[in-house]
Amino acid sequence: MTDTPVTEAPPAAAPSADARAVPTPSQEAAPTVIAPADHHLPQFHVRLPRGYVNDPNGPIDIGGQAHLYFQSRPRVDLDVPVEWGHATSDDLVHWTLHRPAIVPVPGGADSGGAWSGNTVLHEGVVRAYYSGKVDHSPFQSVLLAESTDGGATFGAPVQVVRDPTSDEAITMFRDPFVWADGDGWSMAVGAADVDQVASVRHYRSTDGVDWTFVGDLVAMPRGTVDGIDTGEGWECPQVITVDGTDVAIVASWSHAEGPGDVLAVPLTGAPQPSRIDDGQHFYAASVMRAGSWGSVLFGWVTEGRTPEWTEQAGWSGAISLPRRAWVADGRLRTEPHPAVDALRPATVPSDSGETIGAQAEIVLEVPVTGRIRVRFSDDEFLDVVVDADAGTLTVDRSSASTDHRADRSPAVVRDAFDAAADRPAVRVLLDGSVVEVFTSAGRSVTTRVYPLQAPPWTVEAPAGARWWPLGETVAPVTPAPAVVVAGSGPA
């Protein structure tokens, strides 16, 4: 992943594992700046109570417990070397935050930051493959660090893949993704070259330590496909097998513009990329290929306000809800993982104009032309507009905040509904400033809203809509978790 922050808003006037477990000086000094009344702060999305969160990394099932790592900094300051934050869950819904699992140490192979990658299990050891940043290096080198305490802490990293040579004309190289493949291991690494050809480089290994480059899994010159800029390079590559089809998931990127869109590229025939999410604030997807919950997809929920406002708030970013993916008509589609249903309370959902808090779910079972309006105040509201005849869904944020520092751009989804699907036509999950909208055709919009008015809020919706109040499911940071005996489960 790159240092470039993703914030869309209108312009505003060799250490040991034990050594890595102790707090860094910046952690010790970071002030607690979050006011309890910050209604923008998500409560059921994984995030830090303060500091900076970006890419999810290496979600893995260890002994029936989900471990989710993510890029983190103890404060909103991109000059602080990035760490691997860590959260665990027994159900993909209720999460416990832990101290960072990987912390860069001055003078090490990741002294400039422990960047994106993933994890696998190998003979009871958790292996983390990730990009290590050293400030004088032109590339983020592929590193391997191992954990023998169930993924709580990792030892000193070693470089396991050589950096590209000058004759390869590579201009960006980062973010390894490793998976068990036949009688060995495969690794995907994102890249760009001088001719603006984006690629996913493919490496093979019999032991997960010695790697050989065997060619590109997929490559594509920069262009525009169905209105999508495919990117000068691809970062954060993932490979997922869905319905018997191998699909590469990449984040489009360029040197000049930085992050773009998350694209799915089926690894069959000529590359045909499509967006995974039609919103403005979903990036750097990460997948758990297999485990107790099947394959699971996460993403980084980026901010939608100015950097100055974010710094003032003292926190930035969150991890999306877990998603289930499938392929239909050559396109990767997603919905909330079935585990997310556990967010709902046992009470009967509402269908009247009573008030809601900052955490709620709203469901419209069939596509009825009209709008779902979350009214924050007389002057602030979010509209989710359905046009059943045109088959479109529009997320309209033009009045979601009276603060000019908030992004107000809309998102439009075409071919949004599937009458034959056993899914609601529209499902809106509101968590403070985070909004995730899903449709029956497996389309999604991840976006942000920043109303100045705190709850209570109200819902105005077509007849038949229902909504539930949701609660907090992310517990504060705890000491390192107890050791889990990790078996050789699926990678």
C-alpha positions, 0 to 999 in steps of 0.5 A, a space after each residue: 500500500 502507498 503512503 497516499 491518504 484516500 480522502 475525498 472531500 471538496 477543497 476546504 477555505 532485528 528484534 525479537 517477538 517480545 520486543 515487538 510486543 511492547 508499546 512504541 514511544 509514539 503509542 505511549 505519547 499518543 493523546 486520547 482525543 476522542 470525545 465520547 459524544 463523537 457520533 461519527 465514530 463507528 461502533 460495529 466496524 473494526 477501527 481504533 478509538 484513536 489513530 489511523 487505520 487503513 488496509 486490512 491485512 491477512 484475515 485468517 482462521 486460527 483454531 476457529 477464531 478469526 484474526 484480522 490484521 490491519 495497517 495502523 498508526 497510533 495517531 493521525 500522522 502519516 509520518 509515523 511508520 505503519 504497524 500491523 494492528 490486530 483484532 480477533 473474533 469468534 463470530 466475525 461480528 464481535 471483535 476484540 482489539 489487541 496491541 499491534 502484532 507487528 511493529 517496525 523497529 529502527 534499523 530493521 528491514 521494515 524500519 519505514 513501515 510494515 506495509 500490506 500483506 497476508 498470513 497463512 498457517 504452516 505446521 502450526 506457525 503463523 507466517 506473515 508475508 508483507 511489504 517492508 519499507 526502508 526509506 532509501 529503497 526504491 521498493 517495498 521488499 517482500 518480507 516474512 515474519 513468523 508467529 509461534 504464539 497464535 498470531 499475537 506477535 511476530 519475530 524479526 522479518 527476513 526478505 524472501 523475494 529479491 527486489 526487481 532489477 533495473 532491466 525489468 523496468 518496474 516502477 512499483 512493487 509491493 503487497 504480497 499475497 500467499 496461498 497454498 497451491 497444489 504441492 507448494 505455495 503461490 505468491 502474488 505481488 502488485 506491480 507497475 512498469 514504465 509503460 504503465 502496464 499494471 500486473 500481478 506478478 506470480 511466484 512459486 515456492 515449495 517451502 514458503 521461503 525460497 521463491 521463484 518468479 514464474 511470470 504474471 498472473 495477469 497484466 493489463 496496459 492502463 486504459 478505461 473499461 466501462 468508465 473505469 480507469 484500470 490504473 498504472 499499477 495494481 497494489 494489494 493483490 488478492 486471489 480468491 476462488 469463487 464458484 470454481 473461478 479464480 479471481 484476482 482482486 486488485 487496487 488500481 493505482 497511479 504515481 500521479 493520482 494515487 489510489 483508484 478503485 478496487 477491481 475484480 479480474 477473473 483469471 480466465 481469458 482476456 482481462 475484464 475488470 469490474 468494480 467491486 464497490 460502487 462507492 467512493 470509500 472502499 479500498 485495499 480489499 483483503 480476503 480470507 480464502 477459507 476457514 470456518 466461515 468460508 471465504 470472506 472479504 474485507 476492505 478499508 473504509 476511507 474517510 470522506 472529509 478533509 485531512 484537517 477535520 480528520 486530524 482534529 477528530 483524532 481518528 481515521 478509517 475503519 474496516 468494512 463489514 465482512 462480505 461473502 462473494 460470488 460470480 454472476 455474469 462474469 462479475 464478482 458480487 458481494 453481500 454482507 456475510 451471513 454472520 452480520 445478521 447477528 448484529 440485529 437485536 432479538 426485538 421486532 424491527 420497526 416500520 414506523 417513523 420512530 427515532 434511531 441512533 447512529 447505529 442502525 440497519 434498514 431493509 427494503 425487501 423489494 425494489 419500490 420506486 421511492 427513497 429511504 431517507 435518514 433524517 439527521 436534522 431539518 437541514 441534514 439528511 441522507 437519501 438512498 433513492 430507488 428507481 425500480 423501472 430503471 433498475 438503479 440505486 442512487 446514494 445521494 449525500 448532497 444534504 448529508 452535512 452542512 459542513 462544507 468539509 464533507 464530501 457530498 458526491 453521489 454514487 449511482 448503481 445500475 442493474 442494481 436489483 435481481 428479482 430472482 435473488 433471495 436477498 433484500 432489494 436494499 440493505 443499508 447498514 449505518 454506523 456513525 459516519 460509515 454507510 454500507 449499502 447492498 442490493 439484491 444483485 450483489 452490488 454495493 456502495 461504501 460511503 461516509 456521512 458527517 452530519 453535525 447533528 447528533 442522534 436521535 435521527 429518524 427514518 422515512 421509507 416506503 411501505 414495507 421497509 424495516 429497521 433495527 437499532 444496532 449496538 457496539 461490537 468492538 471491544 477496547 484494546 487488550 493485552 496480548 491474547 492467550 496462546 492458541 494452538 494453531 493447527 495446519 488449517 486451510 490457507 
